[in-house]
Amino acid sequence: MSRKLEPVDLFRFEWITNVVITSSGRFCAYNVKKVNPSSDGYSYSVCVKDFDRGTLTPYTQGLFEDKVAAINEQDVLILSKRGKDKDHQLYMLPIAGGEAKPLLKIKGGVQSARFSPDGRYVAAMVKLKEGEGIAFEDRNAAEVSPKTPLEPYEVKRLHYKQDGVGLWDQAFGEIAFFDVDSGEVQWHTIPPFSFHDFAFSPDGTKLVASGKKSLDDRNFFDSLFLIEAATGKIHTLVDEQLALFSPNFSPDGEWVTAYGHDMAFQGATQTGLYLVHVPDGLHRKIDLKEFPFSLSAEGMSDMRSHEKIPGPLFAPDGSRVLVPYSAKGTVGLAVVDVHGKVEVLVGGDQEIFTYDYSSERGVIVYAATNHRSPNDLFAYTMASGATTPITHLNEWLDDCDLATTATYFTRSKDGLELQGWVMKPSGSASPNRKLPVILQVHGGPHAMFSYSFSFEFQLLAAAGYAVVYGNPRGSSGYGQDFVKACCHDYGGGDYRDVMKILDAALAQDSQLDSERIGVTGGSYGGFMTNWIVGHTDRFKAAVTQRSISNWISFYGVSDIGYFFTEWEHHFSLDKGWTDPSYLWQISPLRYAKEVKTPLLIMHGEEDLRCPIEQAEQFYVALAMLGKTVSFWRFPKANHDLSRNGPPELRVARYQKMIDWFQKFV
């Protein structure tokens, strides 16, 4: 018998992460992430699909935090915390069976790792401070927890803190190269070089890496480097002329492709594809001609944060590369040739959020979500164009009353096409039944609502609401002009678009009750929620989450404030401090006196992206003015609370939102 979803159902979900496949295409490994109630955190188990035998086997049971890093024909390379491990360390999990074997224990742990093509070596991303080398942990040392002395922290850079991480530990991302059999480190790069992504050449003699030569938080361009695998010697391939990342080699080693852009529109610049000739470093952007979409995965969901996707992956003959694209609420996979011709391989009303590709077998393994499924794993065979499901996780949802969702398009006042969706409760087909409405506004703003499963939306629908959501100007997925259209216009065209998306839904569906509407959003969506309640009283209630209320203080307190404010608002520091009037003009705090809507404020105490002082300022102003306002602070929660935060707090967040809307809407 079917039933309605409840907030506590969060504890039943299973999520796919970290998908990798062998070059031969025989084995695929991935993680299944679950809530771990005993720790109010999450567990990760490793699963392996053997395509030759048709078996799907869990290799670990989630007793440790095992995260898949890489795979070859013999072993799965995992990052794990086991025993006395305080940080993720490298372990080899034999595909033939058996216990995970430690490779080496490095102080500070390992962030990512790759096998060399012959499997003899591993390159790993580690963190090193200037003047320090690789240090190994004593595996036999007794577990001691000495008291950590209180020490002052010297701030040495602009980007000295990061949401979800905390204060910069003054370490740089370095690459360590070591022998698999002996565990001996052959070489490692040295700060202040700092690397982000890397890949081996097909013959294993070189690595290509993206990163920087020096510490400069005002510089947002990255170089591409070639690193000799035998010696660790570094050569500059492309020198800080572009924002390049996730490089990969062509099959013959003569070319490198990378994602990137020229920052023509700062953070609102769409991601493109670059081709670099290895012998001389000559490079060009591939002109996608009639394909106006970003080569990225921009979909949003409360089921996960953005998954890591591989760099552009070459076909065996080197003529095409496999890339993701974001278009009109979908995320699919396509191949692009050197002339910019694009062929969509996997599209449809879904969001692909992670994948890997075996060029030898011509098989893509990808994880996807749609409105009724949080995620499952699929295999796409390029020769036949056939898609085969690999998993059917979250079967328990088959017995639940899930909401129905339909998309629609409308036009803004100045002619932009806007996409929206209406999600309605199961069994609400009766035309005489009026449905209260919740308007959702996404964060970013340069992201997009998509054809993905949203537990939050489904919970609101289960509570009896129709959920309206869409992509106003500034969203990804509709071309470069659209994504940059909100810059220097927050609270202008974007606000009118949000209201137009709502009005179009109300106009086309008589079941939606125009007299009973609530609104909510997080991050940029929290800013927009704050802006809305200061500019209209048509909403019965509002819930603002991890929001922005004061752009002047945001500039100095957010981990991204010093550049994001300048990018999005064309705020120049030389003029800004003598005339911050524009930032105050677009700050919701300025309009606190106009707020008539009952407002619930929810904010994580460890949020460094939109620090909690933004919520504090808005709450104090509204409370002093005698407005109806409630403020809930979530301990040990950062900006990612709604996606990866402590499960008990995620459940509490869902429930407080529903309770607020039930009370006032």
N, C-alpha and C positions, 0 to 999 in steps of 0.2 A: 504494500500500500504506500502511495507517495506521501511525502510530508514536505513542510516548508523548511527552508534553510534557517539556521540559527547562528549567532556569532561564534558559539563554542565549536561549531563544525570546522573552524579553522584548524583544529587539532587533528583532523582526519585527512587533510590534503597531502598529496605526494607531488613533488616538483622535480622536473628534470633539469640538470645543469651539466656543464662541462662535457660536451659531446666530442669525442675524437674517434678517428677511424684509421686503421693501418693503411699503408700505401697500397698493399695488395687488395684491400677491400674485404679481407676475410673476417677481421675482428673489429668490432666497435665497442668502445667503453664509454660509460657515462655515469653520472651520479644521480641517485634518487635522494632528495632532501625531504626530511620530515620534521615535524615538531617533536622535540624531546621534552616532555612535561617535567621530568625530574630536574632539569637544569634551567627551565624556562628559556631554552634556546633551541638549537636544531641539530639533528644528526645527519650524516651523509654516508650512504652505502654505495659501493662500487658494483656496477652490473656490466656484464660482457655479453655481447651478441656474437655468436659464431654463425656467419652466413652460410658456410659450407655445410655444417651439421644442422642448422636450423634451430640451435639451442639458445636460450636466454637465461643466463645464470647470475645470481647475486654472489659476488666474490667476497664481500664483507657484509656485516650485519648491522652497521651503524653504531657499533660500540665506540668507535673513534671518529674524529673529524677527518675522514679520508676524502680528499678532493683530487679528481683525475686531472693529470697534467699532460700526459702524452702516452702513446702506445706504439709498440712494434710487434713483430710476430711472436715474441717470446714473453714479453712483460708489459704490465701497465705501470707507468711511472706515476706515483701519487704523492701528494703533499699531505702529510698526516701529523696529527698530534697524538702521540702514544706514550704511555708510561710517564716519564719525567719531562717529556717535551713541553716547553712553554710556547714555542713557535712551531709553525709548520716546517717539518723536515722531510727530506727525500727518502722514499721507500720504493722498492721494486716488488710488485705483486705478480708472481709467475702465472701466466695464462694456463699452464699445465696443472696448476693447483698448488696449494701450500701457503705457508704464512708469508706475510710481507717482510722483506728483508731490508734493514736500514742500509742506505748507501753512505751517508755521512751526516754528522750533526754539526751544523754551523751556527755559531752565536748570532742571533738575530733572525735565524730561519731563512726560508726560501720562498720567493714570491711566485715564480713560474719556472718551468724547465722544459727542455726539448732533447730528444735523442738525436745524435748524429745519424746520417743515413745508414751507416754500417752497424749502428748500435754499440760501438766501442766506447763512445764518449757521451757525456751529457753536458749541455750548457744550461746554466741556471742563473736566474736573476736573484741577486742577493743585495743586501744593504750594507754599505761600508761608509765610515766616516773618513774625512781627510786624514792622511797619515797613519791609517790603520789598515792591516791586511786581514786575510781570512783567519778567523779564530775558530777552533773546534771545541765543542762541548765534551766534557769528560763523561762518557757513557756510564762509568762506574762510580761517579761521584754521588755521595749521599744527597738526598733531597733536603736542602736547607732553605729556609725562608728568613733570611736576615732582615732586620728592620732597615727600611730604606730611609736614609737621612733626608731631611728637608733641605732643598737647595734652591736658590733663585734660578730663574731661567732667562738667559740672555736672548733677546730677539735679534736675529741676524739677517732677516730677509723679509720682504713684503708678504710672501706666501708662507707665513710661519705656522699656520694651522690649517687643518683640513677636516671637513665634516666626516665623521665616521672613523677618523684616525687620531685626532687630537693635535697636540703641539708637535711641530717638526722635530724629529729626533736627531737632526743634523747629519743624517746619513743619506747617501746617494744610491741610485739604482745602478748596480754594477753587474757585469756578466762574469761568472766563474766557469772555467772549462776544466773538467776532470775526467779521469779514467774510470770506467764503470767497475772493472774488476778489482782494482787496487784502492779506489777512492781517493787517489792522489790528485791534488789540484795541479794542473799543468800551467795555468796562468789565470789572472783575473784583471779586469780593467780597473783603473784607478781614478778616484775623484780628483777634480770636480767634473770630469766626464760623468754624465748621467743618462742612462738608457731607459727606454720604455718597452719596445718590442724588438724581437730579433727572430731570424730564421736561418737555417743552414742552406748552403748551396747544394745542388744535387750530388756533387762529388764529395761533399763534406770538407772541402779545403778552405772554405770561407764562411763567414756569417755576414749577414746584412742586418743592421740595427738602426733604429731611429732614436734620436736623443739630442743632447746638448753638450757643447764643449765647456761651458762655464755656467755659473749660477747667475741668472739675470731674470728676475720675475716680471720685468717689463717686456721681455722678448717672448713672443708666442709662436715663433717659427722653430722647427726642429730640423736638424741635419740628418742625412743618411750617411752611415759609415759602413765600410767594408773592414772586417776583422779577419786576419789570417788565423786559421784554426791551429796551425802548428806552433805559432809564437805569441799570438794575442796582439800583434802589431795592428794599429788602427790607421786606416786611410779614409779621408773624407771623400764621399761620393757626390753628395749635394750639400752645399754649405748654407744652411739657415736662410733660404730664400722663400720657403714655403712651410706651411704647417703639414708635415708629412708623418704618416704613422702606418703601422702594420705592414711592413714591406715583405715581399716574397720573391724568390728567384724563379726565372723561367726554367724549363726542363734542360736547356743547354747551358744554363748559367751565364748567358750573355746579357740578359735583361733582368731588371727588377721592376716590379709594379708595387705601388703603394697608394693608399687612400690619402686624400689631403685636399687643401684649398689654399688660396692666396690671401685669405682674410680680408677680401675686398669689402665685406659687410660684417667684419669682426665675428662675433659669435653667431650671427645669423647667416653665415656663408655656408652654402650647401657643400657636402662632401662630394668630390669627384675622384677620378682615377688618373694616375700619373704613370708614365712609362720612362724608365731610366736605362740608358745604355751603359753597361758596367765598365767597359774599357776606358771611356772618356768622360763619363758622368753627364753627358748630354741628356736632357730630359724635356718632356712635353706633357701637357695635359691632353688626354684623349677627348676629343670633341664628340659629345653624345648626340649632337644634331637635334633630332626630333624627340629625344627622351629627356624631359625637363626635371626629372626627379632626383632626389639625393640618393647616392649609393651608400646607404646606411640603414640601420634598423632603429626607427624612431618611435615605435609603438610604446604605449604606457599601460601598466596594469598594476594592481596591488598584489599580484601573485609573485612578483619577483622584481629585482632591480635589473638594469640593463645587463644582459649576459655578454661575455666576451665573444666576439666573432673573429674568425681568422682573417688574415689579409687576403687580397685577391689571389685566387687559386687557379693556376694555369691548367689548361687541357694538355694532354700528352704531347701534341704537336706544337705547343706554344703559340697557337694562333688566337686563342680566346682565353678569357679569365672569367671565373665564377664570382659573382658579386651579389650582395643583397640590394634591395631598393625599397624605398618607402613611397607609397602612392595612394592617396585618397583613402586613408585608413587601413590599407593593407601593407604587409611586408612580405615580399616574395623574393625569389632567386632568379637571376638572369645571367646570361653570358654576353660578354662584350668583346668585340674584336678590335684590332689596332686601328681600324678606320672609324670606330665609334658606333658600329652597327650593334643594336641590342636585340637579343632574343630572350623573351621571358620563358623560363622553364617551369617554374612552380609559382603559380599565382593564386587567384581566388580570394574569397572572403575569409581570410585568416591572417595571422601574424606569425611569421617564422622568426624566432628570436635567438636561435643558435644552430650551428650546423658544422659539418666537415665533409670532405670530398676525397674519394679515392679515384685518382685519374686512371690508374691501371684497370680498375673494374668498371669505371664509368658510373659510379654510384655515389649519390649524395645522401647522407644521413642528416635529418634535420628534426628539430623540435618545434612544434607549432601549437598555437592556441586559437580558439574561436569563441564565439559568444556562449557556447554551451560546454566547452571543455577547457580546463585550465592548461593542459599540455599533454601531448603524447609524442612519441618518436615514430618517424616514418623513413622509409628508404625510397628514393627516386632513382630509377634506372634510366640513364640518358639515352641509351640506344633505342629503347622501346617507348619511353615516355610514361612508363607505368609507375604508380605510387603504391607502396605496400606498407600497411601499418605494422609497426614492431611492438608497440605497447598498447595496453588499454588500462591506464592508471585511473584512479578515482572512480571505480565502478559504482561506488556507493551513490554517486550523483544520479545514476540511472533511476534511483528510487525517490528522487526529490522533484518537487514542483519548481522547475526552472522557468525564469521569465522568458518571454518572447521579445525579439528585437528586430526593428526594421529601420533602414536608413532612408534619408530623404535629402534633397538639395534645395537651397533657396538662394536668393541674391541679396547682397548687402545694399545699402542705400547708394553706394557709389559703384555698384555693378559687379563686385567680386562674387564668384560662386562659393557658397558655404555649404559644408556637409554636416548633417546632424543625424542623430539616432534617437529613437524612442524605445525604451525598454518597459514592457508592461507586465504586471503580475500574471502568473498562470491562472487560467480560468476567468479572465476579466473581459471575455468577449461580449458580454451583455451590453448593448448600446445604452441601456438605462442606468448603468453603473458609472458614476462619476469618480474619477481617480485624482486624488491629490498628487501634486507634481513636485519633484526635486530636480532642480537645475544643477548640473555638475560642470565645473570649469577646471581644465587640466593645468598642470604646472609647466614649467619650461622657461619661457613660453614656446621655445622652438622644439616642440615635440608634437605628438598627436595622439588623440584618442583613436582607437583602432578596433578591428574586429577581434578583440581579445576578451577573454573571460575576466570579469571583475567581480570579486566576491562582495565588495562593498555595494556595488550596484544591485547585485542579486539579492543581498540582504534587505536593501531598501524596497525592492520590488516585493519580496516575501512579506514585508511589513505593510504592504498595501499601496505603495506609491508607484506612479509612473516616473521613470528616470529619463530626463532629457539631457543630452550632451552632444557636443559637436566641436568643430575645429575653427575658431575665429582666425582672423589674420594674425600672422606671427607663427602659426602652426607649421610644422613640417608636412611634406607630402603633397604639396600643391604648386611646387615650382619656386624658383629663387625670389621672384618679385613678391610672392605671397608671404614667404617666410620672413622677409625683412620689413614687411609693411607695418609692423607695430612699433618699430624702433623710433624713438623720439615722439611717440604718440600714445603712450600708456594712458589708459582711461579715456581715449578718444575713439578711433575707429574700432579698436578691439572690443571696447565696452559696447558699442552699438552692434557689433557682430554677435556678441554673446546674447544680447537681448533679441536680435533678429532671429537667431537660431531657436530661441524659446518661443517667440511669437509665431514662427512658421509651424512649429509642432502643435501649438494650441489651435491654430487656424485649420490645420488639416485633420485633426482628430477631436471630434466633439466629446469624447470620453474624458479628455483632460480638463480638469477643473481650473479655470483661469483665476478663481477666487482663492484657491488654496495652493500656494506655491512656496517652496523653500529653496534655498540656494547654498551650495557649499563648494569648496575647492581648497587645494593645498599648494603651498609655495607661491608661484605666480598666480595660481588659482585662488590662493588665500588673499593675495593682494587684490585680485579682482573681486572677491567676495567682500572685502573691506570697502573697496571702492563703490560697489553696488549699493551697499546699505547706507552709504553717505550721499548717494545721488538719487535714490528712489525709495519709496515706502511700499511698493507693490508686493513685497515678499513678506510672508507671515513669520518666517524665522530664517536664521542663517547660522551656518557653522563654518568658522574660519580656522584653517589648519596650517601650522608651520608658515605663518603668513609674513607679509611685509606691510608695515604701517607708516614707516618714516624713512624715506630714501636718503635723507641727509645723514642720519646715524648709520644706516645700512652701509654706506660707503666705507666706513672705517671699522665696522665690527664683523661683517661677514667675511668668510674665508675667500670669497670671490668678489667682495664689494668694490675693491679699488679698481678693478678692470671692468666688471660687469656693469656697474653704474655708468661708466664712461661709454662703453659700447652701446648699451641699450638706450641711453638718454642723451647721447652726444654731449655729455657733460665734460667740460674741459677744466682741469684743475687750476690753471692760471686764472680763469675767470670765475670758477665756481666758488672759491672761498670768499671772494668779495661780493658775489651775487648768487647765492644759492636759491634764488626765488623759484626757479623752474622745478628744482627737486621738491621744494615745499608745495608747490602748486599741484604736483601729481602724487603727493603723500596722503593716503587716506586719513591719517591723524588730523590733518587740517580740517576735515569735514566731520569730525566726531560730533559736533553740536547738532548736525543735521540727521544723525542716526535715530530712527524710530523703530527699526526692526530688532526684535529680541536676538541677541548674538551670543553663541557659544564659541569660546576661544579654546583651542587645544594646541599644545605646543610641547615638544620634547626639550628637556632641560639641557641636553648635551648637543643640541642643534647648533652647528657652527656655520651652516649655509644661510639660514635665516635665524639668527640668534634669538633666544627667548626674550631679550629686551624689546624686540619688536612687539611681541604679545603684551609684555608688561606695560609699555607705553600706551597701547590702545586700551587695555583694560582699565588702567588708572584714569585715563581721560573719560571713558564712558561711565565708569563708576562715580567719578566726581560730578559728572553731569546728571546723575540720577537715571541713567539708561538701564534697560533690562539686559544684563550681561552676566555671563558665568565664565570662569576661567579655570581650566584644568591643566596642571603641569604633569608631564610624564617623566619620571626619573629614569636615568640610564637609557634615554631614547634620543637618537640623533635625527637628522633630516629624513632618514630612511625608515622611520617608525612604521609607516603604513605598509611597507613592503618586506622589510627584513628585521623589524624591531622585535623586542621580547614578546613572545606569543601572548602571554597574559595581558600585556598592555595593548596589543593589537585588538584582542577581544573586547577589552574595556573601552577602547576607542570606538569600535563599531556600536557598542551598546549605548554609549553616551550620546552619540550622534542620533541614533534611532529614537532614544528617549526624548531628546530635545525637539525633534520634529513631531513626535507624537503629542507632545505637550502643546505646541503652538500652531502646527499646521493641520 
